[in-house]
Amino acid sequence: MEDLNRLFRLAADHAADYRLSLPDRPVGVPIDHAALADAFSGPLPTTPCPPQQVLADLLAAAEPGLVASAGPRYFGFVVGGALPAATAADILAAGWDQLAFNAVASPAAMAAEAAAGTWLKQLLRIPAAASVGFVTGCQAANTAGLAAARHQVLAEAGWDVERRGLVGAPPIRVIAGEERHGTIDRSLRLLGLGTDAVQPVRAGSNGAIDLGSLREALRAGPPGPTIVCLQSGNVNTGACDELREACELVHRHGGWVHVDGAFGLWAAASPTTRHLVDGLELADSWACDGHKWLNLPYDSAFAFCARPDIHAAALSYAAAYLVGSGGVPVGADLTAESSRRARGFAVWAGLRELGSDGVAALVDRCCALARRFAEGLTAANFEVANEVVLNQVLVGFGDDARTDQVVAAVQADGTCWAGGTTWRGRRLMRISVSNATTTEADVDRSVAAIIRLAA
């Protein structure tokens, strides 16, 4: 036990030291990938190794390849940090090593998910009766929501897809914006619907779905099972679809509405931005990440469904040996995983740390910092290509080649990190402000670095 205490303390001390170093650490550094691979590789040892030596070897091997993505000047991929209480809860979750399958396997894990799920629905203005599956990310959340959609639209057509599969089933039409996230297409592939099922709908000037085009697609398409994928938070621009009018329109045509709200759904948590997702409660299923804007540790996301029975029908299963199965769907009934880590503890802890006011303040602050980025780079005569409605900023530095050069220079410099993207046929720098520890000084320091490197 003394050795175990020492081992765990060493790991926790190193993790804390690393987190405390993030404000001053270079965000990205040149990586010697061959040396990194060599440090981890070699033949599998034949004899056991003391755990403390294993930990020391891991620290030495990993350190040169770590990216300060949890720090305040990482602006790539809509990546947040990890709140202190949530990180500590995740450390406990690893130590407790709970199987979050159901209330028999871990009563505490299920109780934490139930409480955190209630809080999440309150924050996001999702109906209280909705089910919540705690999943790995929005890929899994979108897949869960679309699985529920597939179940219901085929059931309404008289087809039991879970029992009979898709061979011979009525064709499903999937309507989605042309600027949807790529995980929607992959979910459709995984669910056997295929990307050919997608009928793309034109996007407006800032990337939100065009309602007139959606209306025409619903009117002109063949009758039959229909799923419509809407979006809160365009991955490039942050734009949100007009959910109220779109949901009412789709439901008049008998369709199912799934909302991909990986980061943009958090707009509902703040009175300042709530209007951007007005009507979200009218949808049938929703996907949202916790490890993005809520600043929870990886991997944490949520699959919500307005009809828990449909959610469970699409994803749950039963077996004689699974004690505690059946009844109200919980845990593994609402995800595509059986052996699930207890990620609900970190969600509960993060929400307790922030409270509803803290979540709202986090959303408002990141949006304000994104506008500060846009103002600083505009003042330097660079082009901000999108309307900054949430926490996403697209910046052009002339032609595509020059923009890519600036992006590469910023990533190599280490002051901050931003990615490149292609939007409307142009290469642009994509800045996402999602970290709870980012300050105005971090933004100003980053803007100064970008201006210096672009020159």
GIPE-V845095 format. One record per pair of residues at least 12 apart in sequence whose C-alpha atoms are under 7 Angstrom apart, sorted by the first residue. I is the first residue (numbers start at 1). J is the second residue. D is the distance in Angstrom with one decimal. If there is no record, write none. Layout:
i=I j=J d=D
i=I j=J d=D
This chain:
i=7 j=52 d=6.0
i=22 j=68 d=6.3
i=22 j=71 d=5.1
i=23 j=71 d=6.2
i=23 j=72 d=6.3
i=26 j=414 d=4.6
i=26 j=415 d=5.9
i=27 j=67 d=6.2
i=27 j=68 d=4.8
i=27 j=69 d=7.0
i=27 j=73 d=6.9
i=27 j=74 d=6.6
i=27 j=414 d=4.8
i=27 j=415 d=6.1
i=27 j=416 d=5.6
i=27 j=417 d=6.3
i=28 j=67 d=5.7
i=28 j=68 d=6.7
i=28 j=411 d=6.0
i=28 j=412 d=6.4
i=28 j=414 d=4.7
i=28 j=417 d=6.6
i=29 j=412 d=6.1
i=29 j=414 d=6.0
i=30 j=412 d=6.4
i=31 j=65 d=6.4
i=36 j=61 d=6.8
i=36 j=65 d=6.7
i=39 j=61 d=5.1
i=40 j=61 d=6.1
i=70 j=82 d=6.7
i=72 j=435 d=6.0
i=72 j=437 d=5.3
i=72 j=438 d=4.2
i=72 j=442 d=6.8
i=73 j=416 d=4.9
i=73 j=417 d=6.6
i=73 j=438 d=6.6
i=73 j=442 d=6.1
i=74 j=416 d=5.7
i=74 j=417 d=4.9
i=74 j=418 d=6.8
i=75 j=417 d=5.6
i=75 j=418 d=5.0
i=75 j=431 d=5.2
i=75 j=432 d=4.7
i=75 j=433 d=5.6
i=76 j=417 d=6.3
i=76 j=418 d=4.7
i=76 j=419 d=5.3
i=76 j=431 d=6.2
i=76 j=432 d=5.8
i=77 j=432 d=6.8
i=78 j=292 d=6.0
i=78 j=432 d=5.2
i=78 j=434 d=6.1
i=79 j=292 d=5.1
i=79 j=434 d=6.0
i=80 j=291 d=6.2
i=80 j=292 d=4.7
i=80 j=293 d=5.6
i=80 j=295 d=4.8
i=80 j=434 d=4.8
i=80 j=435 d=4.3
i=81 j=295 d=4.9
i=81 j=296 d=6.9
i=81 j=435 d=5.2
i=81 j=436 d=6.6
i=82 j=295 d=4.7
i=82 j=296 d=4.7
i=82 j=297 d=4.9
i=83 j=295 d=5.8
i=83 j=296 d=6.1
i=83 j=350 d=6.3
i=85 j=349 d=5.6
i=85 j=350 d=5.9
i=85 j=353 d=6.3
i=86 j=296 d=6.1
i=86 j=297 d=6.9
i=86 j=346 d=4.4
i=86 j=347 d=6.6
i=86 j=349 d=5.0
i=86 j=350 d=4.6
i=87 j=297 d=6.2
i=87 j=346 d=6.7
i=89 j=345 d=6.0
i=89 j=346 d=5.0
i=89 j=349 d=6.4
i=90 j=345 d=6.9
i=90 j=346 d=5.4
i=93 j=342 d=6.3
i=93 j=345 d=6.8
i=98 j=341 d=6.6
i=98 j=342 d=6.1
i=99 j=339 d=6.3
i=99 j=340 d=5.9
i=99 j=341 d=6.0
i=99 j=342 d=6.6
i=100 j=331 d=6.4
i=100 j=340 d=5.2
i=100 j=341 d=5.8
i=100 j=342 d=5.1
i=101 j=331 d=5.4
i=101 j=332 d=5.0
i=101 j=338 d=5.9
i=101 j=339 d=6.3
i=101 j=340 d=6.1
i=102 j=324 d=6.9
i=102 j=330 d=6.4
i=102 j=331 d=5.3
i=102 j=332 d=6.6
i=104 j=323 d=7.0
i=104 j=324 d=5.8
i=109 j=342 d=5.8
i=109 j=344 d=6.5
i=109 j=345 d=6.8
i=110 j=331 d=6.6
i=112 j=344 d=5.6
i=112 j=345 d=5.8
i=112 j=348 d=6.3
i=113 j=344 d=4.8
i=116 j=344 d=7.0
i=116 j=347 d=6.3
i=116 j=348 d=5.0
i=117 j=132 d=6.0
i=123 j=268 d=6.9
i=123 j=269 d=5.0
i=123 j=356 d=6.8
i=124 j=265 d=6.8
i=124 j=266 d=6.4
i=124 j=268 d=5.1
i=124 j=269 d=5.6
i=125 j=268 d=6.6
i=125 j=281 d=6.4
i=126 j=281 d=5.2
i=127 j=281 d=6.1
i=127 j=306 d=7.0
i=129 j=306 d=6.8
i=130 j=304 d=6.3
i=130 j=305 d=5.3
i=130 j=306 d=4.3
i=130 j=307 d=6.1
i=130 j=308 d=6.1
i=131 j=304 d=5.4
i=131 j=305 d=5.3
i=131 j=306 d=6.6
i=131 j=307 d=7.0
i=131 j=308 d=5.0
i=132 j=302 d=6.3
i=132 j=303 d=5.5
i=132 j=304 d=4.6
i=132 j=305 d=6.8
i=133 j=302 d=5.6
i=133 j=303 d=4.9
i=133 j=304 d=6.4
i=133 j=331 d=6.7
i=133 j=334 d=4.8
i=133 j=335 d=5.6
i=134 j=300 d=7.0
i=134 j=301 d=5.9
i=134 j=302 d=4.9
i=134 j=303 d=6.6
i=135 j=300 d=6.1
i=135 j=301 d=5.1
i=135 j=302 d=5.7
i=135 j=303 d=6.9
i=135 j=335 d=6.4
i=136 j=299 d=4.8
i=136 j=300 d=5.0
i=136 j=301 d=5.5
i=137 j=289 d=5.9
i=137 j=299 d=6.3
i=137 j=300 d=5.8
i=137 j=301 d=4.6
i=138 j=262 d=5.9
i=138 j=287 d=6.0
i=138 j=288 d=6.1
i=138 j=289 d=5.9
i=138 j=301 d=6.1
i=139 j=183 d=5.4
i=139 j=187 d=7.0
i=141 j=287 d=5.0
i=141 j=301 d=6.8
i=141 j=302 d=5.9
i=141 j=303 d=4.5
i=142 j=184 d=6.5
i=142 j=187 d=6.6
i=142 j=260 d=6.7
i=142 j=287 d=5.6
i=143 j=187 d=4.9
i=144 j=303 d=6.4
i=144 j=335 d=6.6
i=145 j=258 d=6.6
i=145 j=285 d=5.5
i=145 j=286 d=6.5
i=145 j=303 d=6.3
i=145 j=305 d=6.7
i=146 j=258 d=7.0
i=147 j=191 d=6.9
i=147 j=314 d=5.9
i=148 j=310 d=5.8
i=148 j=311 d=5.1
i=148 j=314 d=5.3
i=149 j=227 d=6.7
i=149 j=256 d=6.2
i=151 j=314 d=6.0
i=152 j=310 d=6.8
i=153 j=225 d=5.1
i=153 j=226 d=6.7
i=154 j=225 d=6.3
i=157 j=225 d=6.9
i=171 j=225 d=7.0
i=172 j=197 d=6.9
i=172 j=224 d=7.0
i=172 j=225 d=5.0
i=172 j=226 d=5.7
i=173 j=197 d=5.6
i=173 j=198 d=6.6
i=173 j=225 d=6.3
i=173 j=226 d=4.8
i=173 j=227 d=6.3
i=174 j=197 d=5.7
i=174 j=198 d=4.7
i=174 j=199 d=6.0
i=174 j=226 d=5.9
i=174 j=227 d=4.8
i=174 j=228 d=5.7
i=175 j=198 d=5.6
i=175 j=199 d=4.8
i=175 j=200 d=5.9
i=175 j=201 d=6.9
i=175 j=227 d=6.3
i=175 j=228 d=4.7
i=175 j=229 d=6.2
i=176 j=198 d=6.7
i=176 j=199 d=6.4
i=176 j=200 d=5.2
i=176 j=201 d=5.9
i=176 j=228 d=5.8
i=176 j=229 d=4.8
i=176 j=230 d=6.5
i=177 j=200 d=5.4
i=177 j=201 d=4.6
i=177 j=202 d=6.1
i=177 j=203 d=6.2
i=177 j=209 d=5.4
i=178 j=200 d=5.0
i=178 j=201 d=5.4
i=178 j=202 d=5.7
i=178 j=203 d=6.2
i=179 j=203 d=6.7
i=179 j=207 d=6.5
i=180 j=231 d=7.0
i=181 j=235 d=6.7
i=201 j=213 d=6.0
i=201 j=214 d=6.1
i=206 j=237 d=6.6
i=206 j=239 d=6.1
i=206 j=386 d=6.2
i=206 j=387 d=6.4
i=207 j=234 d=6.4
i=207 j=237 d=6.7
i=207 j=239 d=5.8
i=208 j=239 d=5.4
i=208 j=240 d=5.5
i=208 j=241 d=4.8
i=209 j=241 d=5.6
i=211 j=246 d=6.8
i=225 j=255 d=6.9
i=226 j=255 d=4.8
i=226 j=256 d=6.5
i=227 j=255 d=5.5
i=227 j=256 d=4.8
i=227 j=257 d=6.1
i=228 j=255 d=6.8
i=228 j=256 d=6.1
i=228 j=257 d=5.0
i=228 j=258 d=6.3
i=229 j=257 d=6.0
i=229 j=258 d=4.9
i=229 j=259 d=5.8
i=230 j=258 d=6.1
i=230 j=259 d=4.7
i=230 j=260 d=6.2
i=231 j=259 d=5.4
i=231 j=260 d=4.8
i=231 j=261 d=5.9
i=232 j=259 d=6.9
i=232 j=260 d=6.2
i=232 j=261 d=4.6
i=232 j=264 d=4.7
i=232 j=265 d=5.6
i=232 j=277 d=6.8
i=233 j=261 d=6.2
i=233 j=263 d=6.2
i=233 j=264 d=4.0
i=236 j=392 d=6.6
i=236 j=430 d=7.0
i=237 j=386 d=5.9
i=237 j=388 d=6.9
i=237 j=392 d=5.4
i=237 j=393 d=6.6
i=237 j=394 d=7.0
i=238 j=264 d=6.8
i=238 j=389 d=6.2
i=238 j=390 d=5.5
i=238 j=391 d=6.6
i=238 j=392 d=5.4
i=239 j=389 d=6.5
i=240 j=276 d=6.2
i=240 j=277 d=6.8
i=243 j=277 d=6.3
i=243 j=278 d=6.3
i=243 j=279 d=5.2
i=243 j=280 d=5.7
i=244 j=278 d=6.1
i=244 j=279 d=3.9
i=244 j=280 d=6.6
i=244 j=282 d=6.9
i=247 j=282 d=6.1
i=247 j=283 d=6.1
i=256 j=284 d=6.2
i=257 j=283 d=5.2
i=257 j=284 d=5.3
i=257 j=285 d=6.6
i=258 j=283 d=6.3
i=258 j=284 d=6.0
i=258 j=285 d=4.8
i=258 j=286 d=5.7
i=259 j=283 d=6.9
i=259 j=285 d=6.3
i=259 j=286 d=4.7
i=259 j=287 d=6.3
i=260 j=286 d=6.0
i=260 j=287 d=5.1
i=260 j=288 d=6.9
i=261 j=286 d=6.7
i=261 j=287 d=5.4
i=261 j=288 d=5.0
i=262 j=287 d=6.1
i=262 j=288 d=4.1
i=262 j=289 d=4.9
i=263 j=288 d=6.4
i=263 j=289 d=6.2
i=263 j=292 d=6.3
i=263 j=293 d=6.0
i=265 j=277 d=7.0
i=265 j=288 d=6.6
i=267 j=363 d=6.9
i=269 j=359 d=6.6
i=269 j=360 d=5.4
i=270 j=360 d=4.3
i=270 j=363 d=6.7
i=284 j=305 d=6.0
i=284 j=306 d=5.2
i=285 j=304 d=5.5
i=285 j=305 d=4.3
i=285 j=306 d=6.0
i=286 j=303 d=6.1
i=286 j=304 d=5.1
i=286 j=305 d=6.5
i=287 j=302 d=5.9
i=287 j=303 d=4.9
i=287 j=304 d=6.4
i=288 j=301 d=5.8
i=288 j=302 d=5.3
i=288 j=303 d=6.8
i=289 j=301 d=4.1
i=289 j=302 d=6.1
i=292 j=434 d=6.7
i=293 j=434 d=5.2
i=295 j=435 d=6.7
i=295 j=436 d=6.7
i=296 j=346 d=6.9
i=296 j=347 d=6.7
i=296 j=350 d=6.6
i=300 j=343 d=6.7
i=311 j=334 d=6.3
i=312 j=329 d=6.2
i=312 j=333 d=5.5
i=312 j=334 d=5.6
i=315 j=333 d=6.1
i=315 j=334 d=6.0
i=315 j=335 d=6.2
i=315 j=336 d=6.1
i=316 j=332 d=6.9
i=316 j=333 d=4.2
i=316 j=334 d=6.5
i=362 j=436 d=6.3
i=366 j=391 d=5.9
i=366 j=433 d=5.6
i=366 j=434 d=6.0
i=367 j=390 d=5.1
i=367 j=391 d=4.7
i=369 j=433 d=7.0
i=369 j=440 d=6.6
i=369 j=443 d=6.9
i=370 j=391 d=5.2
i=370 j=392 d=6.5
i=370 j=393 d=6.5
i=370 j=433 d=6.0
i=371 j=388 d=6.6
i=373 j=443 d=6.4
i=373 j=447 d=6.7
i=374 j=393 d=6.6
i=376 j=447 d=6.5
i=377 j=447 d=6.6
i=382 j=395 d=6.9
i=382 j=396 d=6.3
i=382 j=397 d=5.8
i=383 j=395 d=5.5
i=383 j=396 d=5.1
i=383 j=397 d=6.7
i=384 j=396 d=6.5
i=391 j=432 d=5.7
i=391 j=433 d=5.3
i=391 j=434 d=7.0
i=392 j=431 d=5.8
i=392 j=432 d=4.8
i=392 j=433 d=6.7
i=393 j=430 d=5.9
i=393 j=431 d=5.0
i=393 j=432 d=6.5
i=394 j=428 d=5.9
i=394 j=429 d=5.6
i=394 j=430 d=4.8
i=394 j=431 d=6.4
i=395 j=428 d=5.4
i=395 j=429 d=5.0
i=395 j=430 d=6.6
i=396 j=428 d=5.0
i=396 j=429 d=6.4
i=400 j=426 d=6.5
i=400 j=427 d=5.0
i=403 j=427 d=6.5
i=403 j=428 d=6.2
i=403 j=429 d=6.9
i=404 j=420 d=6.9
i=406 j=453 d=6.6
i=406 j=454 d=5.5
i=407 j=419 d=6.6
i=407 j=420 d=6.3
i=407 j=429 d=6.3
i=409 j=453 d=6.5
i=410 j=450 d=6.4
i=410 j=453 d=6.7
i=415 j=446 d=6.4
i=415 j=449 d=6.7
i=416 j=446 d=5.8
i=418 j=430 d=6.1
i=418 j=431 d=5.5
i=419 j=431 d=6.9
